Amino acid sequence: MQYSQMAAKMADGDGFIAALDQSGGSTPKALKGYGIEEGAWSNEEEMFGLIHEMRSRIISSPAFTGEKVIGAILFERTMDGQVEGVPTPTALVNKGIVPFIKIDKGLEDEANGVQLMKPMPTLDALLERSKALGVFGTKERSVIQSANAEGIAAIVKQQFEIGLQVLGHGMMPILEPEVNIKSETRAECDKILLAEILKNLDELPEGKQVMLKLSLPVVPGTFDPLVSHPRVLRVVALSGGYNRPEACAELAKNRGVIASFSRALLEDLRAQMTDEEFNASLASAIDEIYKASTQKVGAASAA
């Protein structure tokens, strides 16, 4: 796939984006969910080897194809590894799946109700290397904990600044200002976030687009103005702590929004499964998320 073909698939493709980008801090938890306890490795290299085996098993599964999974977000080490003897991004493209790379280096401590991204001093080098490997775009996460207008404005500003840096390398940024679904002021967070994103979209250079990865809103349809915005290629949703049935039920209420799930995609997979069991479980999860991404139930505008 050329860049233009990847962009077209992201804009109009039926399906969802798989988030296979758990990084250092979240890897032990991801492995535990997969049935591998912390004592199974003795150092970081062995830990990352185990998570790469899990991701390789997913990517090489016959259930994991571009027919329903239109994109996949990779952790840097996964991007640098191989699946079935070829670089991971190539393995994805060979299956019709558009590759993305997680670029953030984790979160700052909370201030003004938000957690900004830590500095990324080597980002330009990572973008150059990723693009050379055939990666289409990036993903960057920060977190909103409470409805602090100043904090949310800062988080969106930072997301767009990094997004412009990504666009400068000819890649597509997925901006992810996540709202914590356990926040007591979540509905107000959604409203402030929407207003700040719209303001920053209007300031984007002519002809430029970004993607957005957002928490599922309290009020279905809240993000309709973003779905239809000419400077947004696609709006995708994170599961954010919902289990898969809950996440899919909420997703199906939001017109034009597709999934970019991690835990909700992987929650039933176990290392101890036979290949037949593993592939069947993955196929079932993919079908459920695909349906919620493409078949909307009672999805109406918040207006």
C-alpha positions, 0 to 999 in steps of 0.5 A: 500500500502506498501512503495515499492508499493507506490514507484512503483506507483510514478515511473510508475503510470499514473496520477498526484499529487494533492497539498493540502498543502496550509499552514498558510500564504496562507490559507486565499487566498485559502479559498477566492478562495473557496468562503469563505471570511476572516470574516468567522472565528474569529481565526486561529483554525476556519480558519484551520477548514474551510480549512480542511473541504474543503480538506476533501470534495475533498478527500472524493469525488468520483471523487478523486481516485487513478485511476487518482490522484496517490499522494497528498501532505498534510499540517501538520495539514491536515495530523494530521486530519481525513477524514470520521473517519480515519487519512487523510493519511489512507483515501488517501491510502484507495483510492489508493493515495500515501500521501506526507507531506509538510515539509518546514516552509516558505521562507527566505528573498530574497538574491542572487536572491533566497529565501532559506527555513527557518530552520527546527529544528523539522524536524526529529520529523515530519518525524518520526510522518509522517512515522508512519502515513503511509506517503510515502514522503515529499515536500519542496519549495524554490524560484528562483527569478532571474538568479544568479548562486551563489544563484541557487547553494545555493538553490539546495544545500539546497534542496539536504541536506534536501532531504538526511535528508528525505531519512535517515528516509526511506522516498521519498523527493520531492525537489521543487526549484521553478522558479518564472514564472514572472522572467525576466531571467526565461529561464536562471534560467532554464538552471542554475537550470538544471546544478546544479540539475544534479551536485547534483544528481551525488553526491547522494549516490548509489541507492538513488533517489529523486523526483523533483517538478519544474516550467514549463520551458520556452523551452519545454523539458529543463528538459528531462535529469532529466526525464530520470536520474536514480536517479530521481524517477519522475519529477512533475510540479507546476502550479506556477500562471498559470490558469489550461488551461495555465498550462495544455497546457505547461505541455503537451509539456514536455515529462515524466513530470506530474502535481502537481497542487494546485490552477490550480486543485482547482480554480473552486471549491466553498463552496456553490456548491451542492455535485453534482456540486462540484464532477462534477467540481472536476472530470472535473479538474482532467480529464483535468490535467490527460490528460496533464500529460499522453498525450503529444502534440509535446513534444520534447527534448530541444536538 
